[in-house]
Each structure stands twice: as C-alpha cells, then as structure tokens.
C-alpha cells in the first residue's frame, strides 16, 4: 500500500473560477442539445464557445 499523502489544490486554484450566469431558457435548451450531440458536457461546451468568442470578437 502506498502511504504517500494525497495532494490536492484548493478549489478555484486550478485556473478556473466559478461564476453564476443568467441565460434564456431557449439558449440553454439549444446548448443542451448541442452538448448531447457532441458528447461534451454543458460546461465544456460553454467554455469552448466563450473562448472562441473572446478570441474572435471585433469591437467597432
């Protein structure tokens, strides 16, 4: 048996932050549909979409 301690980081110290966002029911339904079809979790899908949006936004 391995007696080494289990080392974990405190929550929030993994480069991610937990936030709350209000979203329209229709948008959430569409996200859930896409997540189901793509085998991504809702969270993973939202992060992919946000990353793409942030990297490709043009402010005029």
N, C-alpha and C positions, 0 to 999 in steps of 0.2 A: 504494500500500500504506500502511496506517495504522501508524505507528510508536509509537502510544501504548501504554504498558505495560498488561498485563492485571492488574487489581487484584482480588484475592480475599481473603476473610476466612479466618482460621484456623478449622479445623473446631471446632465447638462454640460459635462466637461468632455464630451465627445465631439465637439464642434457643432452640435445641433442645439436648437432652442425650441422649447415647447411654447406655442402661441395658440390663441383662440381666434378663429375667423368666422364671421357670419357669411353664409353662402346661400344663394337661392336654391330652393328645392329642385327645380328643373336642372340646374347646373350639377347639383350633387347626383341626381339620377343619371345624368349623362356620364359623369366621372365614374360612377359605379359600374355602368355598362362597359365603358372602355377598360376599366380595371379588370373586370371579369373576362372580357375577350382577350386581353393581352397577358393575363396571368401576373399582373403587377398588383401590389396592394394599393389601396386608395392613397395612402401616404407616399409611397414610392412614385406613383403617377403624378400627384400634385407637385412633388419636388422636381420631377423631370420637366413638367410644364413651366413651373416658376423659373427654373434655371434657364430654360430656353428663352422665356420672355425677358428676363433680366439681361441676358447676353445679346438679345436682338432688338431691344426697344430703341426707337428713334423718337426723340423729343423735338418737336418743331416749335 
